[in-house]
Amino acid sequence: MKIGIVCYPTFGGSGVVATELGKALAEEGHQVHFITYSQPARLDFFSQNLFYHEVSVRDYPLFDYAPYESALASKLVDVVRFESLDLLHVHYAIPHASAAFMAKQILASYGIRIPVVTTLHGTDITLVGKDPTYKPVVTFSINQSDGVTTVSADLKEDTYNHFEIKKDIRVIPNFIDFRRFSLQAKDHFKKAIAPNNERILIHTSNFRKVKRTDDVIRVFEKVLQQIPSKLLMVGDGPERAYNEQLCRSMEICDHVRFLGKQDAVEEILSVSDLFLIPSESESFGLAALEAMACKVPVISSNAGGLPELNVQGFSGFLNDVGDVDGMAENAITILKDDETLAGFKNNALARARDFDLKLILPKYIEYYTEILEKA
Ligand code: GMT
């Protein structure tokens, strides 16, 4: 197949999933064309089946806001026509699904029919999408897609609850590539972070409000009172400055390191004992899956799709959003002795194996085939 993939090229979960999916499809012999405004963060090598088409937006003094959606639609028309694509797969509804719809209409005027699959990732539905600013366009473009997938059953339900959707939605969960995410020996790094063999807790995110990063720090502060430990905060975003302030006021700065954005997250996960993800809303929780693949158990909230990933009392524990005491108590249960911790680590890996790329990739290929047969 010749597949066009549209995504955000940044570190965000939807862009990561789209890029990893494209890379895996290319390895299977499909030709994959990424169409976006800059080189996707994880598309960092050459392959004969991978192509990247940059969408450049022409600026003009009249524009307060340069029209990216029009530039993207025009680029899609061009790439579909001249690379003879079979299918477009757009990740994150806004503005990719509506740009794809526009491109599809234009292509029809050339006698070209291009099926569009839209994958909804979370905030495009739960936060941004249902805002009246975007809702009519999101509803229309989902209904106009030839195929729609969500990354969890919970997001599927949310989509039906918040929008008038007439389409069948297929749930295809996110996946993990164990060739990259698996436990690596990084003892020298562990020693540098935790010289006295303290437990290492970790959080990775974009530090937006929805991640409740302040809860991460509050949970850690309670754990620290009982168990010698360190906290690694990986990533960056709007809440980081406030979180650093919070650590100062709690006088726990000696035990918390803010590492900023990191490429080799798997190396940092490899020295970690517990992953914290207390999010207000989380359609899937790819960051937690990456941790589990590196044998790191998870303390999470029970929001959104997290219960479909983290298994209560097995790969970790789930608590209500904001239940800092409960999360700290469960974290201590996991960390209190080596034997219990080792059990949870093994379970985390076992659970992650259910989301192996090798199991999930065929689901996308099967879905593309179904959509192409209907077209
Ligand atoms: O979590 C974010 O803020 C980034 C966002 C994105 O679209 O890049 O992540 C969403 O998509 C990920 C990949 O499917 C999911 O694993 C995340 O759970 C989801 N985030 C939210 O629902 C908040």
Residues whose N, C-alpha, C, O or C-beta is under 5 A from the ligand:
A	BS01	GMT	G12 G13 S14 G15 V17 H121 G122 T123 V151 S281 E282 S283 F284 G285 L286
